[in-house]
Each structure stands twice: as C-alpha cells, then as structure tokens.
Amino acid sequence: MIGMIPFIAPIYAVTIAIIIYFGVRVFVGRRKKQIQKSIGEGACAVCGQRITNNKCPNCDKTN
C-alpha cells in the first residue's frame, strides 16, 4: 500500500491495507474451519475416506 501513497491520501492507503489484511484473515479462518469440518476426525490412510466413530466406513466393514 506504500505504492498507493502518491496517488491517494495516506490515510486511505492505510485504511485499504488494514481492510485487506483483516479480510484475508477472516477468509482463511472460515476456510480452515470448513476444511476441518469436512474432514471430521481425520482421513483413512488406506482409502482416504472420512473417519467416523474412530473407524473407516470402507476398510472396517463387518462382513
């Protein structure tokens, strides 16, 4: 944002930089929560399925 100072007032450049900084932080935080929610307890090392109740639905089937 230092490069914007010759074109706009410094207070506007600082304000834009702060908004972008916190906007990216919020976006990354929400995306991280979404990924953690979709993975759940983890992923199976053999087949890659989502683990539920400490068991893989594909690998731990009882036949």
Short mmCIF file of the C-alpha atoms (twelve columns), coordinates in Angstrom:
data_MODEL
# 
_entry.id   MODEL 
# 
loop_
_atom_site.group_PDB 
_atom_site.id 
_atom_site.type_symbol 
_atom_site.label_atom_id 
_atom_site.label_alt_id 
_atom_site.label_comp_id 
_atom_site.label_asym_id 
_atom_site.label_seq_id 
_atom_site.Cartn_x 
_atom_site.Cartn_y 
_atom_site.Cartn_z 
_atom_site.pdbx_PDB_model_num 
ATOM 1  C CA . MET A 1  0.000   0.000   0.000  1 
ATOM 2  C CA . ILE A 2  3.020   2.292   0.238  1 
ATOM 3  C CA . GLY A 3  2.918   2.477   -3.551 1 
ATOM 4  C CA . MET A 4  -0.556  3.990   -3.405 1 
ATOM 5  C CA . ILE A 5  0.516   6.994   -1.290 1 
ATOM 6  C CA . PRO A 6  1.488   9.189   -4.302 1 
ATOM 7  C CA . PHE A 7  -1.944  8.639   -5.839 1 
ATOM 8  C CA . ILE A 8  -4.261  8.791   -2.824 1 
ATOM 9  C CA . ALA A 9  -4.099  10.215  0.681  1 
ATOM 10 C CA . PRO A 10 -2.012  8.152   3.137  1 
ATOM 11 C CA . ILE A 11 -4.986  7.591   5.447  1 
ATOM 12 C CA . TYR A 12 -6.897  5.941   2.610  1 
ATOM 13 C CA . ALA A 13 -3.913  3.753   1.716  1 
ATOM 14 C CA . VAL A 14 -3.559  2.638   5.342  1 
ATOM 15 C CA . THR A 15 -7.303  2.010   5.627  1 
ATOM 16 C CA . ILE A 16 -7.325  -0.115  2.470  1 
ATOM 17 C CA . ALA A 17 -4.304  -2.089  3.709  1 
ATOM 18 C CA . ILE A 18 -5.970  -2.788  7.072  1 
ATOM 19 C CA . ILE A 19 -9.235  -3.862  5.418  1 
ATOM 20 C CA . ILE A 20 -7.402  -6.222  3.073  1 
ATOM 21 C CA . TYR A 21 -5.328  -7.680  5.925  1 
ATOM 22 C CA . PHE A 22 -8.312  -8.476  8.135  1 
ATOM 23 C CA . GLY A 23 -10.411 -9.586  5.162  1 
ATOM 24 C CA . VAL A 24 -7.815  -12.191 4.230  1 
ATOM 25 C CA . ARG A 25 -7.546  -13.337 7.849  1 
ATOM 26 C CA . VAL A 26 -11.323 -13.827 8.086  1 
ATOM 27 C CA . PHE A 27 -11.421 -15.652 4.747  1 
ATOM 28 C CA . VAL A 28 -8.590  -18.005 5.738  1 
ATOM 29 C CA . GLY A 29 -10.148 -18.666 9.159  1 
ATOM 30 C CA . ARG A 30 -13.526 -19.571 7.674  1 
ATOM 31 C CA . ARG A 31 -11.932 -21.750 5.007  1 
ATOM 32 C CA . LYS A 32 -9.858  -23.551 7.648  1 
ATOM 33 C CA . LYS A 33 -12.998 -24.246 9.723  1 
ATOM 34 C CA . GLN A 34 -14.788 -25.544 6.635  1 
ATOM 35 C CA . ILE A 35 -11.926 -27.918 5.801  1 
ATOM 36 C CA . GLN A 36 -11.697 -29.182 9.390  1 
ATOM 37 C CA . LYS A 37 -15.454 -29.764 9.449  1 
ATOM 38 C CA . SER A 38 -15.384 -31.715 6.182  1 
ATOM 39 C CA . ILE A 39 -12.501 -33.923 7.330  1 
ATOM 40 C CA . GLY A 40 -14.033 -34.643 10.730 1 
ATOM 41 C CA . GLU A 41 -11.893 -36.949 12.845 1 
ATOM 42 C CA . GLY A 42 -9.394  -37.491 10.051 1 
ATOM 43 C CA . ALA A 43 -8.895  -39.414 6.866  1 
ATOM 44 C CA . CYS A 44 -8.137  -43.099 6.367  1 
ATOM 45 C CA . ALA A 45 -4.524  -43.732 5.336  1 
ATOM 46 C CA . VAL A 46 -5.529  -46.671 3.123  1 
ATOM 47 C CA . CYS A 47 -8.532  -45.432 1.125  1 
ATOM 48 C CA . GLY A 48 -8.807  -41.739 2.033  1 
ATOM 49 C CA . GLN A 49 -12.397 -41.888 3.306  1 
ATOM 50 C CA . ARG A 50 -13.556 -39.703 6.191  1 
ATOM 51 C CA . ILE A 51 -13.212 -41.429 9.572  1 
ATOM 52 C CA . THR A 52 -16.351 -41.549 11.728 1 
ATOM 53 C CA . ASN A 53 -16.560 -43.027 15.226 1 
ATOM 54 C CA . ASN A 54 -12.843 -43.878 15.020 1 
ATOM 55 C CA . LYS A 55 -13.487 -46.283 12.122 1 
ATOM 56 C CA . CYS A 56 -13.236 -46.081 8.366  1 
ATOM 57 C CA . PRO A 57 -16.580 -46.929 6.714  1 
ATOM 58 C CA . ASN A 58 -14.840 -48.680 3.786  1 
ATOM 59 C CA . CYS A 59 -11.972 -50.537 5.457  1 
ATOM 60 C CA . ASP A 60 -13.670 -51.546 8.721  1 
ATOM 61 C CA . LYS A 61 -16.811 -53.101 7.242  1 
ATOM 62 C CA . THR A 62 -18.002 -56.160 9.120  1 
ATOM 63 C CA . ASN A 63 -18.812 -58.927 6.671  1 
# 
